[in-house]
Every structure is written in C-alpha cells, then in structure tokens.
Amino acid sequence: MRAADNRALAAGAADGTVVPVFVFDDAVLRYASPPRVRFMLDALAALRSRYRDRGGDLVVARGDPREVLPDLAAAHDADSVGWNRDYSGLARERDDAVAGALDDAGVTHESFHDAVLHEPGSITTNAGDPYAVYSYFWKKWRDRPKDDPFPEPTADALADVTGDPLPTADDLGFAEPTADVPPAGTEAARDRLAAFCEDDVYSYATDRDYPAREGTSRLSVDLKWGTIGVREVWAATEDAMATADGTDEEDAVEEFQSQLAWREFYAQVLWANPRVVAENYREYDHEIAWRDDPEALAAWKRGETGYPIVDAGMRQLRQEAYVHNRVRMIVASFLTKDLLLDWREGYAHFRERLADHDTANDTGGWQWAASTGTDAQPYFRIFNPMTQGERYDPDAEYVREYVPELRGVDADLIHSWHELSQAERDRVAPDYPAPIVDHSERREQALAMFEAARGE
C-alpha cells in the first residue's frame, strides 16, 4: 500500500505506464476485523491521494481476483500484471490461482520478492533446511547484503485512469472500530520512522522493554500493511548507525535491526510450515490438556484478571488496537501458563483486535509464549506477572494509564496486589478485581500439564 520502495510497481514503471489496482477479496476479508479494515481504508485513501497528485489514480474493485484481474487487464489492454508476494498459505493459494487465471486469459504476469529483505527459503541451514533457531538465522541474515529502496514511479509512468470511490467499512460489512487506530499511509509511516531514528533508536536496547517509556518505533502496523518499504526502514537504521555516538548507541541500533530479522524469521517459519496458523509447531508426545474456561477467557479479554500489568495490556489493546511488545509476551504467558488456556484463543483475539495483526508474527509470538513454537520459551520458564510488572513498570505508570481504578494507588501496592487482603484491596481500589487465579498454584499446574504432554 505504497508507491515508494515497491518492487513490483517500480518494475512495471520501468517498462511503461502502470495502472495501480487494489482488489477487495471476500476470501481475505473473511479474516479481517474492524481495526484492520479501518487502517486499510485509511491507507488506501492516502495512497490514492498520492497517485492523484501525480496525475494517476488507484483502481479499486471487489470480487474474486481470479475473475477481476483478467477482466481489468483486458479493459486496460495491459501487457502484464505484476504483484508482490505474500507468504501465508492462504496468500500463496490465492496467488497461484490468480496466476492460473491470467495464464488462461493469455496475460503475462510476474510476482516479486518485496515484503521482506531476504525472501523465505533464501537463508537456510548448511543442509538446506529452514532455520528453527533464531540466533543462527540472525547471524546469516545480518551479514547478507540488503537492497536499496526502489524508486517511486514518476508522474509519466502512471496511466491516465480514474478509479471508483473507495468503499466504506460498512460497505465491506464491518463496523467502525472502538479503538483509536493510528494514522495510516506512507507519510504517517515516514513520520514515525523519522521520529524514532532521530532519538529513540539510540536507547532502544535499554528502553524497549519498558512500556511507559514509549521507546519503540510503532512501525509494526506500517510494515504489516506495507505503507512503508522494509528497505526504506533498513536504510534509515543504517543512517542512524552511521551517526551513532559510541558502541552503546550502535548496539541499540543493531538491537532494533534484529527485530526486523525476527519478523523475517517468523515469515520463513510460516512459509515453510503453513500449518502453524492452527497447529503447534512443536510436537509433544501427547496433546496438551488446555483448560476450557470461558469465564477466565472473558476476564482476560476485558482486562479484569486482577493482575495489573496483564489488565493494562489488554485494555491498551482495546483502546489503541496495539499492545507494547513486552506486554504482549506477558499477557500471552498469562493466558497459556496461568489460565492454562489454548494459545489459539489468544491468537484469535489478537487477530480481531490488533491493527498490526500479522499472521507470521502473531503465530510465532503466541507459540513462543505457549512453548509450542520454534525456538520457543521452554515450558518450565513461566513469567511471573507481578515480577514482570515490577521489573518493567516499576513506577506503575503504564498500569495507571490504562487501569483507571488504580490511578490513585501507590506503585508498591499495585505490585503487591496479589498479596493484599481483600479488606486492603477494598480500601485502596474497591473497583479493581482480586486476582482470578493464584500464580504459584497455576505455575505448578502448568508444569504438570506440559510434563504430561511430554509423557513424563
């Protein structure tokens, strides 16, 4: 959803004039949600404005791309159709079907590697297998040359066309989100990137785990939707590296670059194992005996578990369609190791609520937390939600921002909430719930659950 640093678009513009097209595919919309539809429509509106400013337009259509794209190619007398590859199983099936339909229509087509710096399958073990351990993947990923950003087409390269109006969310069958979705489009993404690389990138290594510090880039939504190219992001980090003041700042920049590598690690895991969307990557001897507890799941979704850092994260999700990365790990660990609920329940809720939901990243993150994924957290390492809150939100600033019932409560009391008597809780924060489970007891139950799955 960008004109700059778009490999397929640049290739088409190098050969002649291009007609930019976006197809609303109902097979894809079936998995969408209000926050993502809102961000998508805003991104498309920004992209259309960019094309119109240059004398072109964005042609939009709705339907089965196997039918829509051959028809559009014929209507515009196109020599070829090009697109950038996606790596989920659904996307690959769609792309193969579109390619077959274009072949049947006699239309030349080409797909391009664009969404990641190094295409899945290009970085493998010495035996030629996809990596299952991130650290080994990172070493090869880091040392591979990276492409420069691709040029934005000139006005002369855009065909003189007029597109139909964009649909509304209601037209697509979605309500407006209750969350505040961030501004969308390339300019908004560039603003986020520039602000981050000007200052926060140099303290990223120390600040990224502290949600109250806002020390992250907030670029996940832009990379997910492609409103900015990953080569442009990489180039900006390399510029920041060149102006870093000392090894600490250089290490901080590299730490952020390693997060780009994590994104691509999970992309290659999904590419090699499409089943991880719905199945455990790691096989145990027996099925994991996840609990069935709708009330606990509902309390987790509402942010009413009685564990302040968990509840703050879930309420941030509801308010902003976003959760800080450290807190994502905390709430995922709590769901799977304290509530003993299936990671797929959490993944489904995140898919519904996150504006930056990315199939590869989210399945990778959830399976990491659940100890079912590649390079996952060992099942016996279980986050203590109170310790995590005290360590990464010591002054309870993040908790108080998102849990208003605790805004007048001292940080020490917030971090010891699980130890307070009910009378003390009623005195300091009568509207905030008591913990719905005992972490120590659930930790032992989680260990027993995984040991049983391992056949021990």
N, C-alpha and C positions, 0 to 999 in steps of 0.2 A: 504494500500500500504506500508506495513512494515512487517518485520519478528519478531521484538521485541514487547512485550506487545500486542500480537494479540491473543485474547482468543480462537478463532476457530482453529488457527494454533497450538497453544500450546496444545489444547485438542487432535488434531489429532496426534501430535508428541508424546504425552504421550501414545497413543495406538499402535503406529507402525511407519511406514515411511509415509511421506506425499509427494504429488505432488502438488505444488502451481500452481494455474491456474488463469488466467485473461481472461475474455470474453469481447470483444468489441461488445456491444449490440447496434444495429442501432436504436432501440426504445429509448435508452437513449441518444445516440449521436445526435438525432434529437434536443435535448435541449442544446447541447454543444455550445462552442464558441472557437475562436482561442486561447485566453489566457489560457483557462482551458484545452484545448487539448494539448497545449504545455507543461503546467505544468504536466499534467497527463503522457504524454510520457516520460518526463524527470524523473518523479518519478518512473515509471515502469523500465526505464533503470537503475536507481540506485538500485532498488530492485532486478532486475535480476543480477546485478553485485554482490550483497550481497549473493545471493543464489549460484552463480557460484563459488565465493571464498570458499564456503563450500562444493563444490562437487555436488551441485544440479543445478536446473535451474527453470526458470519461464516458464511454458507452456502457450502460448497465442493462442487464437482462435477468430474468428469473426463470428457472427451469432446470431440466436435466442437461448438464453441459455436453453430453454426448449428442444432443439434438441442437442445442443453442449455438455451440461454437461452429459446427459446419455450416449452419444457416447464416451466421454472421460473416463467416469467411466468404460465402457466396455473395451476400448482399454488398460487401465492400470490395469484391473482386480481389481478395487477398492472395498474395503469393504463398504465404506461410503463416502458421500460428506458432507462437513461442510462449513458454511459461517457465517459471522457476519451480524446482522440485520440492515437494514436501515428503516427509519420511515416515509418517504413520501408516499403518496398514490400510486404513480407510482411504487416505490420500493416494497411496500407490495404486490401489484398486481403481479409484476414480481416474487417475492419470492414464493408466493402461487402457481403460475403457474409452476415454476421450481420444487417445492415440488411434485406437482401432476404428472409431467412428470417422476420424479425419482421413485415415487410410481408405476407408470405404468411399468417402466423398472425393478422393483424389487430391487432398490438400496436404502439402508438405508441412511437417511440424518438427519442432525441436524443443527439448526441455533442457534446463540449465541448472548447474550447481550454483546456489546463491545464498541459501539461508544460513549457512554456517561457513566458517573459514576453511575447514577441512571436511570434505564430504565423507559421510559414513562409509566405512569399508576401505578408506584410504590409509588409515592408521591401524595397523594390526600387530599382533604378536609376531615373533620370528617364524612361527608355524603358520601364519596367515589367518589366525582366528581373531575375532573382535575381542578387545580387552574387557575383562571383568573386574579389573582393579584400576581405580582412577590414577593412582600415583604413577604407574607405568605409562598409562595413556598420556598423562600430563607432560612427562619428560619428552616424549616424541612430538606431541602437539606443540609444545613451547618452541622447539627448535626448528620446526618446519617454516619455510618462507610463507609470508602472508601476502595475498594480492592487495594492490592499491584499490581504493574506491573507483567504481565505474562512473563515467561522466553522465550527467543528466542530458537528455536529448535537447537539442536546440529547437527553437520555435519552428524552423523549417522542416524538422523531422516529424512533426506532429501533423496528422491528417486533418483536413478541414471537415470536421464532423460535428454533429450536435446530438448529445445524449438525452435520453428521457430523464425526468426528475427521479431523484433517489426515493426509494420507498421510506415510509416511516416505520418505527418499531412496531406499531400496531398493524401496519400492512403485512409485516412479516410474522405476526402472531405473538408478539412479545409486549409485555407491559414495560413501562419505564422503570428503571432500577430505583430502589430506595437508597442505594449507596451513592456517594459523590464520586462519580467516575472522573479520572484525571483528564485534562485537555489532551486531545488527540491530534495527530498529524506530524509531519516532518519538522515543522518549525518548533512545535512544542517539545518534540524529542530532542532537537538540537539545543534548545534552551536547557533542558535537563542535563544533557551531556556536557555542555559548556560550563554550567554552574558546578557540576561535580568535579570536572577536571581542573577547574580553577583553584579549588581549595580542598574539598573533602577527600579526593582520591589520595592525598598525601598522608592522611591519617586513617585510611580505610582499614589497615591491618589491625589497628587498636580500637577503632570506633564501630566497626561493622556489626559487632555482636551486641551493642547497647542500643535498644530500640528508642530510648528517649533522646539520643544524640542525633538522630536523622543523618547518620554517616554513610548511607548507601546511595546508590545512583538513581534509584527508581526507574531504571531503564528496562526492567523486565517486561513491562507492558508494550514498550516500543519494539523490542526485539521479537516478542511473540507475534505481534501484528505486522512486523516489517515496515513500520513507519520510519525507521532509520536502518541503514545497512550495517551489518556487523563489521564490514571492512572500514567504514567511517568511524565506528566506535573504536576499533583497534588502532586506527591511525591517530585518533585523539589521545589514546592512552600512551602511544609511543611518543607523541609530542610531550605529554606530561612527564614521561620517563626522562626525556632529554633535558628537561628543566628542573628535575628533582634536585633537592638540596641535600645530598648525603645518602648514605646507604639505607637509612630508615625510611626515607621517602621513596626511594627506589623499590624497596621491599614492599611498601604499601601499594605502589602501582602494580607490581607483579602479582600481589595477592588479588587485586581486582581482576587482572588478566586471567588468573587461574579460575575465577568464577565463569568467565567466558568458556574456558576449557571444560568446566563441569557441565555447562549447557550442552556442549558438543559431545561429551562423554555419554550423557543420557540420550542424546539423539541417536548415537550409534548403537546403544543398547536397544532402543525401540526399533530401529531399522533392522537389527539382527534378530530381534525377538518380539515381533508384534503382539504376541500373546500377553506381554507383561501389563497391558492395559487392564486385563481382567484376571490374570493368573499370577501366582507367586513366581518370581524368577528363581528363587532358591527352593529346591525340593527338600522337604523333610520326610522322614520315614512314614509319618502318619499325618493326617490332616490336623491343622492347628484348631483346637477346640475354642474358637472365638465365642464369646457370650452373645446372647440375644437379649438386649436390654434397651427397649425403645425409650424408656423414661430417661436413662442416663445419656443416651444419644441426644435426645431433645435438650437436656440441660447443657450439654457440651455445645450444641449449636447456638443456644441462646446466650452463652457466656454466663451461666449460673451454676458453676460446679463448686464454688466455694474455694477455689484455688486462684488467687488474684491474677497472676501472670497469664494463666490459661484464659481466664474470662476476659482480660484486657485484649488478648489476641483475637478471640472470637468476636468481640464487639468491634474491634478495628476492622475486621473482615466485613462485618455487616454495614459499618458506616462508610468505608472507603473502598470496598472491593479489592482490598490489598491487606497483606499481613507482613510485618517485618520478618526477614528470613530466620533469624534466631528463634523468634516466637513461633514460626511455622513448625520448627523442629520440636519445640516444647509442647505445642498443642497436639501434634501428631503422636508424640511419645505418650502423652497423657491418654489419648483415645485408645491406643493399642496396648499400652503397658499398665495403665491404671484402671481404665474402664474395661480393658480386655475385649474391645470391640474390633471387628474386622477393618483393616486399613481401607478397604474398598468403600466403606461407609463414609470415611473422611474424605477420600478422593472424590466421591460423588458430590459431597457438599462443597468442597473447594471448586469443583468444576462449575457448579451452579453460582457461586458467589464471587469468584475472582475475575477481575478484568484481565489479568495476565495469565489466566489458565493456559498451560502448555502441556500437552499430553505427555511428552517425553520427560520434562522437568518434574511434573507433578507425580507421575507414576514412580519416577526414580526417587523423589523425595519421600513419598509415602512408604515405599517399600524399604527405603533406608531406615526410616524410623521404626518400621514394623519388624525389622530383622528378617525380611523375606527377600530382599533385593540383592543386586550385585554390589559388592563392596559395602555391604550394609553394616549398620551398627550391630555389634554382637548382641545376641538376645539377652545376655546376662548384664549388659550395660544399660541401666534403666535410669532415665532422667528423674531426679527428684524435683518436682515442680516448685517447691518452696526454695530449695537451694538455688535453682536456676533463676528464680525471681530476685533473690537477694544478691546474687552474683552479678546479674546483667541489668538489673534495675534497682540499684542499691538504695536510691532515694525515693523509690516508688513513683517517680514522675510519670512513667509510661502507664502504670496501673491507674493512677489518679486521673490521667487524661481520658481514659476510656471506661473507667468504672466510677461513675459519679457518687455511688453510695460510699466510696472510700476516700473521697476528696478531703475530708477533714480529719483523716486518721493518720497518726504518726507512722512513718515507714517501719519502725520496729514492730508495731502491732500488726501491720499488713503482712510482714514477712513471718510473723509467728501466728497467723490467723488459725492455722490448724491446731495449735496448742492451747488456744484460749478456751476458757469455759464458755458455755452458752450464755451465762449471765454477763460475762465480759463482752462477748460479741454483741449482745443486745444493747449494752450500754454505749459502745463506741460506733457501731454501724448496724442499727437494727434492721435495715432494709437489705443487707447483704447476706447471702445464704451461708450456712455452715458447710464444710466440706461434705460432698456427697459420698465419698469413699475415704478409707484410711489408706494413705500411700504405702505405709510399711506392710500392711496386710496384703494389699494388691500386688506389691512387688514380689512377695513370696508366691502368690498365686500365679503371677506371670512367669516366674522361673519354672514353676511346676508345669505350667501349660506347655512351655517350649520344650522342657525336658521330656515330657510325654510324647510330643510330636517327634522328637529325636529318637524315641524308642529307648530312653534311659529309665 
